[in-house]
Amino acid sequence: MTTKIVTPKGAPAKAVVKDASMLKQKDMMAAHYDRLTSAPETGEKVASTFVPGNLNELIMCFDLVNNLPEVNAIQNGLRRTSGSFVLEAEKIGHSEDVCTYVKSDIGMMSKGNLAPNGKKFPDPDVLLLSYTGCFTFMKWFELLREQYKCETIMLHTPYMGDGKITPNMIQYMVKQLKEEVIPKLERVSGVKFDIDRLRQYLKQSVKAENDLVWVLQSAKNKPSPIDAYFGGIYYIGPIFGAFRGTEDAVDYYKFLREEVAERVAAGLGPVTPDGDMGKEKYRLVVEGPPNYTSFRQFWKMFYDEGAVVVASSYTKVGGVYDLGFRHDPDNPLETLAEYCLGVYTNRSLPMRIKMLADYIDEYEADGLLINSIKSCNSFSAGQLLMMREIEKKTGKPAAFVESDLVDPRYFSAANIKNRLESYFQMIEQKRASARAA
């Protein structure tokens, strides 16, 4: 099930191939932005929050519309408008080293604050931060609070420094939910909290989570029917954003699973912007976010070489469902706490190392590739150590490339391409040594 579309004006006329599920996801996002930008007319109230620790099921209990600033920054990156927003933020005093998601958001606000549909974003009625290991998010919300002067709620999530979730951690977060988060959301929205409503949304979440995990784990097939990094960005969009807990998400992931199952049955690899990838030559695990301003060009460097990403850490920033977590409707507040505690950015370096090493073994990958993001300390801190440790644990080669999230100045195509080609040669040499042994 593939469809050909033509790229927007301003880009060279070229047929771009997308899975039907990608087009469905695009339509879902467009409908959400229409709903969001219509909030001043419809009277709906808006909650701004972030992807890691996103409490969408709870937000929906108060009839609030979810707005995710880093998703807006990603959209601007894909549309190649983020560069001017980043420069605008630097012009008004933000450092070059600040997360470019933040600068894209701040710059966008300074230049009209327009959504992808061309309409103005509404001001949020409440800022909800579920702190999950990224200190920048707190500073970002301080800037938004200063801009909008609205109610601000912080749900503090203890860091998993010891590699485990304890009962005390859960109790600490449930106490905050009961005494701080829920009362403030009731006050802002005017809607009384209904725990049975939350349970129903959580039941919907579990259905979608089950199908997402099936899709991600389909990459264990050879060839892999999906790319779990570049294609994975599309797959995680609904469940990491404003759709988890909805019937729309359940329908989307059922549709996606059926689509991927067809590719498995046919022995096909992933669909790329240029069509079916062709022969699978290299299976990789990738650590770190992608570059969005040159997303398609970055992806092409992989599939032109027959390289497919079979697992990635970035597709776990909004939940590590493939490690076994599911929302539990029978313990609704406790499960929200456990969800926030378990997201990738709240995991210690040893936990991240184990996850990636296990992926290499379980998905029979040829090695690890790290895309180190210049302005994202949450990911980039410790990555060289991680690379060395994972090489030791798995005996597989690792490589390191550098770019940025949504700042086009830090994407050097020639440099990245050279490093990737050298890495693929390293894999070939490793294979030759293994055959000789």
N, C-alpha and C positions, 0 to 999 in steps of 0.2 A: 504494500500500500504506500505508494510514493506519489508526490505531486510536484510539478515543476512550476516555479514562480519566477518572476523577473525582478532583479534588484531595483531599488528605488532610483529615481533620477539623481544624477551626480556620480553614480558608480558606472563602470563599464557595463554595457548590456551583456548579460551573461545568464544563462539558465542555471538556477540554483535548485538542487534537489533537497526536499525535506520529507521526512516521514509524516504520515497522516497525524500521528500523535504530536509531532512538533507543531503542526498547524493548529491542532486542537488546543494545545497549550497556549499558543499565541492568541487565539480567540478568547480564551479564558482570561488572560492577562488584560486584553483590550477591554473586555466587559467590566473587569474590576476597576480599571482606571476611569472608565465612564461613570461607574457608580461613585467612585471616590470624588471625582471632580464635580459631580452633581450634588454633593452633600449640602452645600449652602441652599440649594433649591428644594431638596427633599426633606431637609431638616434633620438628616442623620448626623450623628456626632462621630468624630474621628479620633482614633488612638494611633499615635506614632510609636512604633516599637522596632525591635531588631530581629533578625533571623535566628541567631543562636539564643535559645531560651524563649523563643516566640510562643506566647500563651494564647494562640488563636482561639482555642475552644473556650477559654475563659472570657476573652474579649467579646466573643459572639453572644455570650450569656447576657451581655448588657447592651445588645443591639448597636455596638460600635463598629465602624468601618476601619479596617486595619490598613495603615500606611507604613511602608517599610523603607526608610531612607536609603539603606545600602542597596536595595533592589532598584530604587530610582537612579542611583549612581551607576549601577550596572547597565540599566537601560540607556543612560546617556553615553556610557562607554561604547556600547554596541552601535549606537547611532553616530558615534564619533563627534559628539557635542561636548563631551566631558573636558576636553583639553582647554577650551576657552573658559570653562567654569573654574577649573583648577587655577589657571592664570589669574582670574578675577579674585579668587580667594587669597592668592599670594600677594596680589596688589594691595589688598586691604590689611595685610599684616601676618598671614598664616605662613609658617615656615615650609620650606621645600620638603622637609622630612616628615611632615604631618601626613597621616593616612589620606590617600587621594579620594577615597569614598567621602570623607569629611569635607575635603576642599571642593569636590564636585557638588556636594549638597549645598554648602555655604555659597559657592559661586552661583549656583542655579537660583538660589533665593535672591541674590543680588541682581540677577538679570531676568526677573519676571516670574520665577518659580513655576514654570510651565511643565505639565505632565507630558508623557509621550503622545497623548491625543491632542496636544496644542492648547489645552485648557488649563487654567490656573489651579494649582493645588490649593485645597482649603487649609486654613490654619488648624492645627490640631487642638482638640479640646482637652487632651490628656497625653502626657508622655509616660510610657511604661517601659522601664528598663529592667530586664531580667539579667543582671550582671553575670556573665559566664566567661570569665577569664580574660576579656579584652578591656584593658584599662582605658583605651581610646574611646570606647563607647560612653563611658561616664563623662569624659571631657566633651564629647560630641553633644550629649544631652544637656550639659551645662550651657553650651552655646545656643541650643534650641530653646532652652528655658528662658534665656535672656532675650531671645528674639520674640517668642510668642507669649511669654508671661502667663502660661497656663499651668494647671495642676500637673505635678511631676511625681511619679511613683517609682521607687526603686525596690526591686526584690533582690536582696543580696544572696548570691549563690556561693557557698563555700568552695574553695578550690580543692580539687582531689589530689593534693600533694602526695598522699600516701597510697594512692592508687585504688581506693575503695570508698564506697558510700556507706556511711554509718547511720544508725538510727537517730543519733543526735543531729546530724545534718538535715535529715528529713523533717524532724520535729521543729528545728529552727526555722526552716522555710515554710512549713505549714502554719506556724505561729504568725509569720509575717503575712501570709495570704489571708488568714482570718482577721488579723487585727489592723493591717495597714492596706493591703492591696484591694481586697473586696469592698471594704467600707468606702474607700475613695472612689472606686469605680461606680459604686451605687450612687454616690453623691454627684459625680459628674454626669452620669447617664440618666439618673432619675428612675432606673430600673432596679427592682429588688432581685437579689441573687437567688437563683433556683438551682440547687445542687442536682436535681434530677435532669434538668436541661443540660447541665454540664456532662452528666453521665451519658446522655444520648449522643452528644457531640463526640465524646471519647470513643463510643462504640463505632461511630463512623470512621474515626481516625484509625482504629485497629484494622479495619477492612482495607483501607488504602495502604497502610504500612505493610501489611502482609504481601500485597501485590508489588509494592515497590521493592521489597527485599527479594522477591522472586526474580524481578527484572535485573537487579544488580547482580545477583548470584548466577544469572544465566551466562555471565562472562566466563564462568568456569568451563563452558563448552569450547571446543576447538573446531572451527574458528569461533571466536566470540561474536555473538550477534549484535553486540552493542559496543560503543566506546563509552566507558564509565567515567570519563573526565569531560571531554568536549560534548558528547551526546548527553552525558549525565547531567550537565547544566540544565538542559531542557527537562529532564526527568524529575529533578528535585524541585523545580520551580513551584508547582502547586502546593506540595506538602510542606515545603519550608516557608511558604509565604502566607497568603490570605485565604487558603482553601482547605487546610487541614481541619477535619471535623465536619466538612460539608458533603452533601450528596454529589456535588460536582467533582470533588476529589475522588470519591469512590468510583464514579463512572470513568474518570480519566485513567486511573490506574488499572482498572479492569480492561479498558480499551488498549492501553499500552502493553499490558501483559499478553493479551491476545495477539497483538502486532508482533511482539518479540518472539512469541511461541511459533509463529509462522516462519520467522527467519531461522529459528533453531531447526525446525522440521525440514526446511529447504537447504540447510547447511550453508547459510549465507552469513557474511560478516556484516559490519555496521554500514548504515547509510551515511555517506559524507555529503558535503555540499556539491561534490562532483559526481554523485551516484554511489553505487556499491563500491566498497573499498577495494575489492579484489583479494588477491592472495595475502593471507596473514603471515608476516615474517617475524615480527617481534611483538612480544607481550610485555607490557610495562605496568608498573605501579607508580603513580605520581603523587608527590607530596606538594601541597601549596595551591593557592588559587591560580586561575589562568589570567592571561592578559585579555582584556575585553576590547580595547580599541583596535586591536589587530587580530581579533578572535579567529576569523576564518583563515587568515594567512598563517597563524600559529598552528591551527589544526592541520592545514594542508602539509606543513613540514613533516608531520607524522604519517598521515595516510599515503603520501607520495612514496614513502619508504616502506610501506606495508606494516607500519607500527600501530598497534591498537592498545589503548589503555584499558586494562581489565579491572582495575580497582584504583580508587583515589581517596585521599583524606578530605579533600575539599567538599566532596559530596556527602560528608558526615557533619558539616558545621551546624546543620539544623536537626541532627539526631543520628544516633548510631544504631539504627534499627537492625542492621545486619549482624550486630553482635548480640542480639536477643531482646533488646528493649522493645516493649509494646506498652502503649498507654493502657491503664487498668481502670475501667469504669467502676469497679467495685470499691476502689480507693482513689477517688477523683483528685483530691488535693495532694495526697501523698505522691500520686503518679506524676503530677505536674512538677513537683519538687525533684523527683528522680529524673525526669526528662531533662530539666535544666542542668542538673549536676553532671549528666553523662555526655553532653555534647562535646565535640572534638576540642574546641578551644578551651574547655575547662579540664582537659586531661593533662597530666604531667608528661614530661619528656619520656620517661621509661614506658608509660602507657602508650604513647604515640609510637615509639620504636617497636614495641611488641605488636601493635596493630598492623603496622606496615610490613614487618617481617613475616607475620602470619599471612597477610595478603599475598606476599611473594610466593610462599609455600603453597597455600590453598588454591591459588589461581594459576600456579605453574608459570609464573612470570620470569622473564629473562633478567630482570633487575629493577632498580629504583631510579626514577628521575625526579629531581627536586627543582621546581620553579620558584626561586626565591624572590619574593616581592619586596621591592625597595622600601615601600612605605608601610609595610604591615609587620610590625614587631610581633604580633600575636602568633604569626606563622613563622617568620624568618628567624627569630631567636632560637638558637640551638640546632639549626638545621644541619650545619656541618658535622656536629657531634652525632646527630641522628644518622647521617649518611655513613659515617665511619662504623658506627655500631651495627647498622643493618647489614653492611658488607660483611662484617665479622660473623654475624649470626647466620646469614644465608649463604655466604660464599658467592653471591651474585654481584656483578658490577653495578656501581651507582654513578650518577652524573649530576651536574649542577648547572642550571641556566638561570639567568636573571632578567626580570622585567618588572612591570608594575601593574597595578589593578586597572586604573582608568586614566593614566597619564601617558599620552602617546610619546612623550619625549624619552621615555625609558624602555622603549621596545626597539632593539637593534636586530632587525631581521637577519642580517648577514652574520652577526656574532652568534645568534641562537642557532641558526642553520648549521654553521660550522661545528658548534659543540655537539649538536644532535648527530651529525654525520660521524664525528669522531666516536661518539658513544655507541652508535650502531656497529662501527668497526670493532670496538672493544668487545661487544657481545659476540661478534663473529669469531674473534680471536679466542674468547673464552670457550665457545663451542668447539673450535678446532682443537684446543688443548684437551678438552674433555674426551673428544673422540680418540685422540692419540693415546690418552691414558687408558 
